[in-house]
Amino acid sequence: LTFTPDEEAELLDVKVKCLNNLAASQLKLDHFKAALKSCNLVLEHQPGNIKALFRKGKVLAQQGEYREAIPILKAALKLEPSNKTIHAELSKLVKKHADQRNVETEMYRKMLGNPSTASTPRKCKDKLPWSIPWKWLFGATAIALGGVALSVVIAARN
């Protein structure tokens, strides 16, 4: 099949619309990896596609990748500065990122044994995506250290 340049442009436009709709559906279903892939495919063809940039930013934010999401949403906002939805999402994301950094700072203080400067530790309102894996990491580390200590004691007795 051969297409004229006008037909190719029309097909590309339809493909981009389909991929954008697919990304929106995947985002609603919390299929973040697939939604990110769909957004990236749109952005390959149209790097300035505002819907794809916005959805990619939302996907990254849902995954806790705030540092990556903020510049993408800023790029979308630069292309369409009057878009209130992008403004709202970006300000929500900046606040979540600041909250995440505060929680991390507090966690590092506790790990290092430094007392908190605030009377009560500040907690992030949303459940952070990395909170459960950290518990698993600390638990696995404790078990590993216990195993090493046990093997040292057994070796010392023999």
Secondary structure, DSSP 4 states (H G I P E B T S, - for coil): ----HHHHHHHHHHHHHHHHHHHHHHHHTT-HHHHHHHHHHHHHH-TT-HHHHHHHHHHHHHTT-HHHHHHHHHHHHHH-TT-HHHHHHHHHHHHHHHHHHHHHHHHHHHHHTPPPSSSS----SSPPTTHHHHHHHHHHHHHHHHHHHHHHHHHHH-
